[in-house]
Amino acid sequence: PGRKDWAAWGFVALAAAGACFSANALFGGTASHVAYVKAQLRIEHLIVESRLGWTEMVAASSARELNEEDLTARFNFFRVYMEGLSKIVNEETSQWEKTILDELAAAATAKAKK
């Protein structure tokens, strides 16, 4: 194919790139993805720390019979884990809500200026 055939595809590629850029700006794709990955990494860190803590707790009490103090410590361990998980999810949800509301306000402001 000649150069003239390829030139037409350049405009299509440019239009597609513009559409992708506009969609990313409109829906906040990049910012949302970064926030999602940060939350995922925080949750993974919580899981690893909890597994290590649980293993340490089980190893420390494996040589003896469980007593009420051990059971209380294990329930408290799960409580701390769930509170940490809930905190991460709530913070991420709050950040997501703020981002959405900011984007809606920016869109309303832009529309009002027209």
Residue pairs with C-beta under 8 A, 6 or more apart in sequence:
23 29
24 30
28 99
28 100
28 103
31 99
32 96
32 99
35 92
35 95
35 96
35 99
36 92
39 88
39 89
39 91
39 92
42 88
43 85
43 88
46 81
46 84
46 85
46 88
50 77
50 81
53 77
54 77
57 73
57 74
57 77
61 70
